[in-house]
Amino acid sequence: MNELKPLTCFLYFVTVFSVLFLSGCSENNINQLALLTNFEAQKINNLIDLNNDKKSDLIFWNTSGMSKPGKFLEPCFFETITVKGKQHSAFKLGEAGDIPVTGYFDDDSVIDYGVYRGYNYGDSDWFVKSGGSNNTYSSKFGNSNDIPVPGDYDGDEKTDLAVYRLKDSTFRVIFSTNQQPYEFKIGINGDIPVPKDYDGDGRSDFATYRQKNGVWTVKNSRNGKIFEKALGGSNYLPFPSDYDGDGKADFLVYNFQNNTVKAYFSELSGEIASDLVLKIKNQLKNTDFFPVPSDYDGDGLSELAFWNDSMKILVCFRLNQDLKKTVYHYSGISNSIPVSNFILRRMFPATFIKKMDHSTFKKDKQDTVPFVSDFDSDYIYDVCLWSKNTGTFLCNSSRAGIKFGLHIGEENDVPVIGNFNGDSFTDIGVYRTSSMTFYYRLLGKHSPEEIQFVRMGDETDNSFVPKISDYDGDKKDDFAVYNSYENKYIIKKSSDSSG
């Protein structure tokens, strides 16, 4: 698996001979050879190519609804657009709660895209559409709590199905060369998977980023060695890509609270200059930007690019050219989310959920309690009102303006909300003091419709109040109660259960 096949070696020799000896050893041809040599690493690190022009394009995931006059078609769809906006398309695929993915899953050099759908029980589904044809295929791999991390881990120029299991910090891969499974544990519980080609050998490397202290842990596929790099920390999220064009992914983190960038370039073995950091910060001040680094101009280097959904613009900075800036405008794009680095939205939804005007959905009675969260998985805040008299949640969904009501409790229950199964839906529930029991309803489409319950045990009494939170760091909210007089918590951790 780790060695070049004979045919690959022969084709590589022919390519080298053609470029250097038939065309001459000019600086331009040597640069061409470097681009050819690094192309597989580029596909892994910084290329999302819709039309095989060796330039990255934009792919968006829209969960708000695709509609025509008088007809509602589908709750979710993809939008694709070339970087200069000349080709724009939209098509139905997936549903709310799915995780969009991209990769080069087939034999062409055009990006493919699809969705990963986890279920509460059984294997997860992958649905992929070929970017170069109308072919589609599906496969089962992973479970509901896994994060999809497709990449070319075996170096055969095809993207492999892969997931990262947060619970045990393990990568699980199905190699496309032989369809054999492979597992590798790296990092600790709560790390963020960041697989890229960090050693330039044309294979995705297993890697994680630890937000708590900014530690990157990488296993080089070239020699199997594991190394660590400290860059980032609290409030910084990772956006690795090849910013210096040496065929190796560079470390970069971004702080959404103060627009600060930190980067370490493999070619220079050094960090980004402080004056460039200040320029970026000033350019992005007081704006809602999301990093989508990629090679948009086809020179083999990633631009540090940012997408602004409200303004529908892509702002690209060239880090090797004194921060040269290019701005692209896309007036025809809907309310969409970039697919690039989407897993960060899934893992840290509170950082990216947008606010919505709910002035038409007001609290009109004294017997209601308002809750604001994302109850429909479109990454926009919704409002739900809990009716004390009827034990019903009345919700206003930002997706297509849908309203719905769910009866779950009774008078004197305490309403609660939380993400109880790790999907992208906020779930609803109540705590019943008389029985020391939580009753809750999962809102994902493939979740059971029956009301679930968790009893807190004989240690509790009516002096305890509910305190829903993620106490074990597995991206699922845990059921807990708290006694302020005794300063005592009783917690049912989701990580203690099976699955």
ZICOR-V595086 format. One record per pair of residues at least 4 apart in sequence whose C-alpha atoms are under 8 Angstrom apart, sorted by the first residue. I is the first residue (numbers start at 1). J is the second residue. Records with the same first field share a line. If there is no record, write none. Layout:
BEGIN
I=J, J
END
This chain:
BEGIN
1=154, 155, 177
2=154, 155
4=8, 9
5=9
6=10
7=11
8=12
9=13
10=14
11=15
12=16
13=17
14=18
15=19
16=20, 21, 33
17=21, 22
18=22, 23
19=23, 24, 25, 29, 30, 32, 33
20=24, 25, 29, 30, 33
21=25
23=29
24=29
25=29, 30
26=30
27=31
28=32
29=33
30=34
31=35
32=36
33=37
34=38
35=39, 300
38=42, 200, 202, 246, 247
39=43, 202, 247
40=44, 157, 202, 203
41=45, 197, 200, 201, 202, 203, 247, 248
42=46, 47, 242, 247, 300
43=47, 48
44=151, 152, 196, 197, 202, 203, 204
45=196, 197, 240, 241, 242, 248, 249, 294
46=56, 241, 242, 293, 294, 295, 301, 302
47=54, 55, 56, 294, 295, 296
48=55, 56, 57, 58, 103, 111, 294
49=53, 54, 55, 56, 57, 109, 110, 111
50=56, 57, 82, 110, 111, 131, 132
51=110, 132
52=109, 110
53=298
54=298
55=295, 296, 297, 298
56=82, 83, 294, 295, 296, 297, 298
57=80, 81, 82, 83, 296
58=80, 81, 82, 83, 338
59=78, 79, 80, 81, 338, 339, 340
60=78, 79, 80, 336, 337, 338, 339
61=76, 77, 78, 79, 100, 336, 337, 338, 339
62=76, 77, 78, 79, 334, 335, 336, 337, 378
63=75, 76, 77, 95, 96, 336, 377, 378, 399
64=75, 76, 335, 378, 398, 399, 400
65=72, 73, 74, 75, 76, 77, 399, 400
66=72, 73, 74, 75, 76, 77, 92
67=71, 72, 73, 74
68=72, 73
74=92, 95
75=95, 96, 399
76=92, 93, 94, 95, 96
77=90, 91, 92, 93, 94, 95
78=90, 91, 92, 93
79=88, 89, 90, 91, 333, 336
80=87, 88, 89, 90
81=85, 86, 87, 88, 89
82=86, 87, 88
83=296, 328
84=328
85=330
93=114, 115
94=98, 114, 115
96=376, 377, 378, 444, 445
97=117, 377, 423, 424, 425, 444, 445
98=115, 116, 117, 118
99=115, 116, 117, 148, 342, 343, 346
100=113, 114, 115, 116, 339, 342
101=113, 114, 115, 116, 148, 150, 339
102=111, 112, 113, 114, 150, 339
103=111, 112, 113, 150, 151, 159
104=108, 109, 110, 111, 112, 157, 158, 159
105=111, 112, 130, 158, 159, 160
106=112, 130, 158, 159
107=157, 158
108=132
110=131, 132
111=130, 131, 132
112=128, 129, 130, 131, 132
113=128, 129, 130, 131
114=126, 127, 128, 129
115=126, 127, 128
116=124, 125, 126, 127, 148
117=124, 125, 126, 144
118=123, 124, 125, 142, 143, 144, 145, 146
119=123, 124, 143, 144, 446, 447
120=143, 144, 446, 447
121=143, 144
122=143
123=140, 141, 142, 143, 144
124=140, 141, 142, 143, 144
125=138, 139, 140, 141, 142
126=138, 139, 140, 141
127=136, 137, 138, 139
128=136, 137, 138
129=134, 135, 136, 137
130=134, 135, 136
141=161
142=146, 162, 163
144=422, 423
145=165, 166, 421, 422, 423
146=163, 164, 165, 166
147=163, 164, 165, 166, 343
148=161, 162, 163, 164, 343
149=161, 162, 163, 164, 193, 195
150=159, 160, 161, 162, 163
151=158, 159, 160, 161, 162, 195, 196, 203, 204
152=156, 157, 158, 159, 160, 202, 203, 204
153=159, 160, 173, 175, 203, 204, 205
154=160, 175, 176, 177, 203, 204
155=202, 203, 204
156=176, 177
157=202
158=176
159=176
160=173, 174, 175, 176
161=173, 174, 175, 176
162=171, 172, 173, 174
163=171, 172, 173
164=169, 170, 171, 172, 193
165=169, 170, 171, 172
166=170, 189, 190, 191, 474
167=189, 190, 474, 495
168=185, 188, 189
169=185, 186, 187, 188, 189, 190, 191
170=183, 184, 185, 186
171=183, 184, 185, 186, 206
172=181, 182, 183, 184
173=181, 182, 183
174=179, 180, 181, 182
175=179, 180, 181, 182
176=180
184=206
186=206, 207, 208, 217
187=191, 207, 208, 209, 210, 217
189=473, 474
190=210, 473, 474, 475
191=208, 209, 210, 211
192=208, 209, 210, 211
193=206, 207, 208, 209
194=206, 207, 208, 209, 238, 240
195=204, 205, 206, 207, 208
196=203, 204, 205, 206, 207, 240, 241, 249
197=201, 202, 203, 204, 205, 247, 248, 249
198=204, 205, 218, 220, 248, 249, 250
199=220, 221, 222, 247, 248, 249
200=246, 247, 248, 249
201=221, 222
203=221
204=221
205=218, 219, 220, 221
206=218, 219, 220, 221
207=216, 217, 218, 219
208=216, 217, 218
209=214, 215, 216, 217, 238
210=214, 215, 216, 233
211=215, 232, 233, 234, 235, 236, 237
212=233, 234
213=230, 232, 233, 234
214=230, 231, 232, 233, 234, 236
215=228, 229, 230, 231, 232, 233
216=228, 229, 230, 231
217=226, 227, 228, 229
218=226, 227, 228
219=224, 225, 226, 227
220=224, 225, 226
221=225
231=251, 252, 253, 262, 263, 264
232=236, 237, 238, 253, 254, 262
235=255, 256, 257
236=253, 254, 255, 256
237=253, 254, 255, 344
238=251, 252, 253, 254
239=251, 252, 253, 254, 291, 292, 293, 341
240=249, 250, 251, 252, 253
241=248, 249, 250, 251, 252, 293, 294, 302
242=246, 247, 248, 249, 250, 301, 302
243=249, 250, 265, 301, 302, 303, 304, 319, 320
244=250, 265, 266, 267, 301, 302, 319, 320
245=300, 301, 302
246=266, 267
248=266
249=266
250=263, 264, 265, 266
251=263, 264, 265
252=261, 262, 263, 264
253=261, 262, 263
254=259, 260, 261, 262, 291
255=259, 260, 261
256=260, 351
258=281, 285
259=280, 281, 284, 285
260=277, 278, 280, 281
261=277, 280, 281
262=271, 272, 277
263=271, 272
264=269, 270, 271, 272
265=269, 270, 271, 272
266=270
272=276, 277
273=277
274=278
275=279
276=280, 319, 322, 323
277=281
278=282
279=283, 323
280=284
281=285
284=289
287=308
288=308, 309, 310
289=306, 307, 308, 309
290=306, 307, 308
291=304, 305, 306, 307
292=304, 305, 306, 307, 338, 340, 341
293=302, 303, 304, 305, 306
294=301, 302, 303, 304, 305
295=299, 300, 301, 302, 303
296=302, 303
302=318
303=316, 317, 318, 319
304=316, 317, 318, 319
305=314, 315, 316, 317
306=314, 315, 316
307=312, 313, 314, 315, 338
308=312, 313, 314
309=313, 335, 336, 337
312=329, 330, 331, 333
313=327, 328, 329, 330
314=327, 328, 329
315=325, 326, 327, 328
316=325, 326, 327
317=323, 324, 325, 326
318=322, 323, 324, 325
319=323, 324
338=342
341=345
342=346
343=347
344=348, 349
345=349, 351, 352
346=423, 424
347=475
348=352
349=353, 379, 424
352=379
353=374, 379, 380, 381
354=379, 380, 381
355=380, 381
356=380, 381, 382, 398
358=362, 382, 383
361=383, 396
363=368, 369, 370, 385
364=368
367=387, 388, 389
368=385, 386, 387, 388
369=385, 386, 387, 388
370=383, 384, 385, 386
371=383, 384, 385, 386, 417
372=381, 382, 383, 384
373=380, 381, 382, 383, 426
374=378, 379, 380, 381, 382, 424, 425, 426
375=381, 382, 397, 425, 426, 427, 443
376=382, 397, 398, 399, 425, 426, 443, 444
377=424, 425, 426
378=398, 399
380=398
381=398
382=395, 396, 397, 398
383=395, 396, 397
384=393, 394, 395, 396
385=393, 394, 395
386=391, 392, 393, 394, 415
387=391, 392, 393, 394
388=392, 410, 411, 412, 413
389=410, 411
390=407, 409, 410, 411
391=407, 408, 409, 410, 411, 413
392=405, 406, 407, 408, 409
393=405, 406, 407, 408, 428
394=403, 404, 405, 406
395=403, 404, 405
396=401, 402, 403, 404
397=401, 402, 403, 404
398=402
408=429, 430, 439, 440, 441, 451
409=413, 429, 430, 439
412=432
413=430, 431, 432, 433
414=430, 431, 432, 433, 466
415=428, 429, 430, 431
416=428, 429, 430, 431, 466, 468
417=426, 427, 428, 429, 468
418=426, 427, 428, 468, 469, 477
419=423, 424, 425, 426, 427, 476, 477
420=426, 427, 442, 476, 477, 478
421=442, 476, 477
422=475, 476, 477
423=444
424=444
425=442, 443, 444
426=442, 443
427=440, 441, 442, 443
428=440, 441, 442, 443
429=438, 439, 440, 441
430=438, 439, 440
431=436, 437, 438, 439, 466
432=436, 437, 438, 439
433=437, 461, 462, 464
434=462
435=455
436=455, 456, 457, 460, 461, 462
437=453, 454, 455, 456
438=453, 454, 455, 456, 479
439=451, 452, 453, 454
440=451, 452, 453
441=449, 450, 451, 452
442=447, 448, 449, 451
443=447, 449
454=479
456=460, 480, 481, 490, 491, 492
460=464, 490
463=483
464=481, 482, 483, 484
465=481, 482, 483
466=479, 480, 481, 482
467=479, 480, 481, 482
468=477, 478, 479, 480, 481
469=477, 478, 479, 480
470=474, 475, 476, 477, 478
471=477, 478, 493
472=478, 493, 494, 495
474=494, 495
476=494
477=494
478=491, 492, 493, 494
479=491, 492, 493
480=489, 490, 491, 492
481=489, 490, 491
482=487, 488, 489, 490
483=487, 488, 489
484=488
492=496
493=497
END
